[in-house]
Amino acid sequence: MSEYQRYEFMTIDRPLTAAQLDAVNTLSSHIEATSTHAIIEYHWGDFKHDPIKVLHEFFDGFLYWANWGSPQLAFRFPHGILPADLIDGYDFEDFVTFTRYPDYDILDIQFGEMEAPNEWTEYELGSLIPIRDELMEGDLRSLYIVWLAARGMMEGYDEEEDEDEEENGDEEQGYEISVPPGFGTLTAAQYSLAELLQVPQELLVAAARHSKGAGPSTKDDFAVWVKLLPPDRQNDYLVRLAYNEPGLSRLLVRELRELGQDKTGATPPTGEHVPYATLLAESKAIRAQLEREKREQEQAARLRHLQGIHDHQDAYWHQVEQAVMRGTGSGYDEALRLLVELREAADQFKETQQFQDRFHAWVRPQLRRPAFVKRLQAHKFTLPEA
């Protein structure tokens, strides 16, 4: 299998300057860059720079994937927009880091040991970049999806350690966390994240069953809450606004909401704490149910199709005749396909003998077509004697 790697970067808060774009273009001879987007693809070789450093200096989002797997997704945030304890309480091991710098903060999600899915799948940063805004709005459902993926990876090579902990009655912190509200109605970006990290659909469904609804959102009374800010804080925001500081509005909104929450005494909803082992067990039952439903749907669709053939047999026989008369390989293949379906419909409605009688009468003039006869014999059609 040939090698393929893809690095993708995007800016959101502001485009690159001309000088920054020139610097980005020197990073690789394989790069295609604009003031808001850069893609680097390799069929051999590798990127010579640390992509997280490139993200920190120039961009707001980064995605890496290769044909062997190893996905990595990272976001840059204006410093302080996300809480310092953003990932505390999650059992992320080394899969996720949240690093705070004086100017920006970086959330880095990397699954270097994750293998690629069985089918070739392409991923694009554009479908994932909304997660950055969602996190800044306080929506943590994406972090829970990452936790599910991390736990799934750890289940693969930590089974002995888990057994030892169970025997000792000591469950490692982070094995269960609160299911975020609204997990049953994930966004398109969150579904894309689950696809990137190969979190099974049935596991998402299992978690959703333990999630509370998002509930009606309370109206933000910023006009009242802004008066709760001390005068020096108000002036500080105005000065920073004049300098067009990225993410300033989100910082202000977060601070005002905290002030409003303190004033009203409202508390954010908390979800149910569910061990990963419980979710995994439930997901197996859900998968069996989904597979059973899929089979039933396919069977029902097939029965409807056979009913249509049965109800329009003359039209199908006419199509068979027209296909054979073309005298070509594709015509013979089409005729054979239609005959197979006519036979299956007859078997379904217990009219096998009627089909056989009509087929024998129709096929006699076609026995002079050896290529067509060979196809019929390969599919076990009973032919009359010449």
N, C-alpha and C positions, 0 to 999 in steps of 0.2 A: 504494500500500500504506500502510495506517495505521501509525502509530508505536507501538511497545510496548517498555517497558523494565521490568526487574524487579530489585529490590535485595532481598537476603535476608540476615539476620543471625541467628546462634544463639549462645547461651551453653552451655558444657559444664561447666566447673569449678565454677561457682556461679551461682545466679540473680541477676538484677538486684535491687537494693534498691528500695524504694518511690520514693525520691528519684531513683534512676537511671532507673526506668521513666517517671517524670514527665518527665525531661529527654529521654528517647528519643521520647516522644510529641509533643514540640514540634518535632522535626526536620522533619516534613512533615505536611501535611494529608491525605496519601494513605497514611499509615502505619497498619498494624494490628500492635499490639505486645502481648506478654505478658512475663512475667519471664524467659522463656527464648528468645523467638523474635520476630522482627520482619520484616514484609514490606512493601515499598513498590512500588507499581505505577503506571506512567505511560502513558497513551495520548497525552499531549501534555505539554510541559514537561519539567523535569529536576530531579534531586535537587540541592539547593543546598549540600550539604556534601561534604567529602572523605570518601568511605566508609572509607578506610583510617584516618583519624583517629577516625571513629566506632567502627570495629573496635577500635582501640587503647584507647579509653576505656571501652567497654561490653561488647564481645562477644569470642567465641573463634573464630568462623568467619564468612566473608562470601562471597556469590556474586552476581555480576551477569551478566545477559545481556539482549540486545535482539533484536528480530526481524530486525535486519540483521547480527547476530553479535556481535563484540567481547566475548567472554567474559572474566571476571575472577574468580579464586578466591584467597582469602587466609585465612591462619590466624594467630591470636595464640597465643604460647606463653609460659609463665612464663620469665623471663630465665635463660639458661644451660642449659636442658634440652637444647637442640640445640647441637651444636658450632658454633663461630664460623665454621669453614671448610665449613659444610654444602653450599654450592653451588660451592665451588672445584673447578676441573677440568671443570665443565660449560660448554658453549658456549651459554649462555643469551642472550647479547646483552642487550637490554633487556626481554626477556620475563619474567624472574624477578629479584626482588631479595630479599635477606634482610637486614633492618635490625634491629640490636640496640639496645634502649633500656635504661635502668636498671631498669625494672620488667618489661617484656615484650619479646619479640622477634617480628617480623612477617615472615612469608613471603608474598610477593605475586606471584601468577602472573597475568599479564594479556596477552591477545592482541587488542589493539585493532584490528588490521587483518585479523583472521580473519573471513571472511564466514560467514553463517549457512548451515546445510545446506540442500539443495534442498527437503527436506520439513520442515514445521513441527515443531519439537522443543522440548518443555518440559523444563527442568532444575530439580532441587530440591537444596538444600543438604544435606538429610537423607541423601541417597544418597552424598554426598561427604565429610561430616564425619568418618567413621571414618579418613580419611587422616591427620588430625591425630594420632590415637592411634598409627597405624602409624609415622609419622615419629618420634614420641617413643620408640617401641620399637626404632628403628634400622632399620626397613624402608624402603629407599630405592627400591623399585620404582616408586613414583609419580613420583619425580624423573626416573627414566629415561623414563617415559612423556611427561613434560613436555619432556624433551630431544628425544625423537622428534618431538614437535609443533613445537618450535622449529626443528629442522633442516628439517622439511618446509616451514615458512614461509620460512626463509632460502633454500631451494632455489629458491623462486619468484622471488626478486628479487636473488639473489646469484650467478647463473650465470656472468656475465662475470668477477666477482671470483674465483670458484672456478677458472675456466679459467686465469686469470693465475697463480694460485698453483700450479696443476699444472704450468704451463709453467716456472715458476721452481723447481719441485721443493720448494716450501715449503708444507707442509700446516698450516693454522692449528690451534693447540692447541684441543682440544675436539672435533675432527671425529670422534674415536672415543673412547669411554669404555667402562668395564667393564660388561658386562651383569650385572645383579644376580642372585644365586641365586634360584631359585624363580620365575623370570619366566614359566614355563609354567603356573603355577597362580596367576593373579592373583586378588585379592579382588574382591568385588562393587563396592566403592568404587573400586578401581583401574580396573575396566572402565567405570564411570560417568565417571571422569576421561578415559579414552581417548575416550569418546563426546563429552564436552563439548569436547575439543580436536581432535576429528575425526581421530584417529589410526586409520588403516585396520586392520581385523582382520588382513589378510595381513602387515602390518608387525609387528604384535605376534607373530604366529606365527613370522616370520623371526627376530626377536630371541630368542624362546623357544628356538629350535634351537641357540642359542649360550650358553644359560644352564645352569648346573649346578643340580642339585636342591638344595632347601633343606637337605637332610641332617638327621639326627637332632639335636635340640637337646640340649645338655649340661645337666645338672641344676644349677640355681643353688644353691650351698651358702652361702646368706646367713648362716647361723648361724656358719660358720667365717670368712667374709670380713669380717663386721662387727668381728671382733676385730683385723683389720688396720688399722682406722681409728684414727688417733691420738685420745687422750682428748678433746682440745679439739674435734675434728671431731664426735665422738659427742655431746658436750654441745651443740654448735652445732645439730645436727639435732634434738635434743630440744627446745630452746628454740623453734626455728622450727616444730616440730610443734605446740607449745602455742598458737602464733598461727595455726594452721590455714593455713599457707602453701600456695597452690595449686601443684600439681605437685611437692611436696617428695618424695613417695615415688619418683617417677621419677628425680629427681636422685640420690637415695640409691642406687637400684638401679643406675643407670649407673656411679656411682663404685665401688660394690662389685664390679660385673662387671669394671671396669678393673683393680681390685686383684687379683681372682681370675685374670684373664688374665695379669697380670704374674707372678703366683705360679706358674701352671701352664705359662706359656710358650706357651699356645694362641694361634693367630692366626685371625682371621676369614677365611672362604673368599673367594677373589677370582675374579671371572668373566673371561670372554674379552673382550679388546678387539676390537671390530669396527667398521670405518669405516661411517659412515651410507650411503655410496654402495654398499657391499656389501649392507647390509640392504635398501636400496631395490631393487637388482637382484634379490635373492632374493625379495622380496615380489611382484614382477611375475610371476615364475614360479608362486608360491604362489597368486596371484589367478587366474591362468589355470587352475590345477588345481582351485581351489575352484569356479570358474564351470563347469568341465567336470563336476565331481561333482554340482553342483546341477542341471545339465541332465539328467544321467543319472538322478538321483533323481526329477526331475519326469517324465521319460519313463517310468520304471518305474512310478510312481504312476498315470500316465495309462493305461498298458497294463493295470494291475490293475483300474482303473475300467472300462475297455472290456470286460475279461474278465467282470466282474460283470454288465454290461449284456447281454453275449452269453449268459451262462448263465441269465439271468432275463428273457428277451425278452417273454414273455407278461405278466409283471407290469408291465413298462414300457409295453406297448401298452395295458394296462388303465388305467394312469395317464393316458396320452394321451387315451383316450376320456373319462375322468372330467373332465379339465381342459377339453376342448372343450365338453362338455355344460353347463358352467357358463354359457356364452354371454357371457362378459365379456372385456374386454381382457386382464386379468391371467390369465384362464384360457387364452386363446389364446396368450399369451406362454409360459406354462408348457408347453402342448402342443407348441409349436414347439421349445422347448429340449430336450424329451425326444425329439422326432423327429430333431433334429440329432444327438443322441448315439446314437440307434439307427442312424442312417445311418453315423456314424463307426465304430461297432462293426462294422457289416456290411462296410465297406471294409477295416477292419483284418484281418478273418478271411476276406476274399475271398468274401463272400456278398452282394455288391451287388445281383445280380439277384433273389435271394430277397427282399431288403428291398423292392426296387422293386415286385415283384409284390404283396407284402402291403400295401404303402403304397397302391398303386392301388386295390386292393379295399376298403381301409378308407376312403379319402378321398372316394370318389364321393358318399356321402350328405352330405359336409361342403361340397361345392362351392356349396351355397346360402348359405354364410356368407361374404360378400364380404370382411369385415375379416380373417377367418382366411386366406382364399385369398390376399389381398394379402401377408400375412406369409410364406406359403409361397413365393410367387413371388420375394419379395425375397431369400430364402435359396436360390434356385435349385433348388427341388424341381420335378421333372417331373410335371406333372398330366395325368391322363387327359382325353380329350375329354368334354365334358358329354353 
